[in-house]
C-alpha cells in the first residue's frame, strides 16, 4: 500500500499534468473505450498513465529522462513494473508534440485495437 505522501503527490500531479501529458490524454487517451488512469500509484512508483485492463503503463518523457541518471532510474523502474506484470512504453515530449497520430496508432496496436 502506497504511503499517504505518495498518494498526495499523485493527486497533485493529476491536477498539474505537463502540457504533453495533457495533450496525449485530452487528444487521444480520454476517448478510448477502456479505463485510463492518470498519475496512478503502483507500489513505490507514480506512472503517467495506466490502462489496467491491458496492464499497460504509458510514460511521457521530458529531457531529464534522457540523461544518464534518468535512463538508469527509468530502467530500474521499468524492470520492477515488468516483474509485476506490466508492459511499459515511453514516448518523448517530441513524439507527442510532433507525431500524436503515430503515438495513438502505436498505443492502439499495443491494446490490440488496430
Protein Blocks (a to p, Z undefined) as FASTA:
>chain_A
ZZfklmmmmmmmmmmccfklmmmmmmmmmmpcbdcdehiaehjbccfbdcfklopacddd
dfklmgmklmmmmmmmmmmmmmnopacddddfklmmmmmmmmmmmmmmmnopZZ
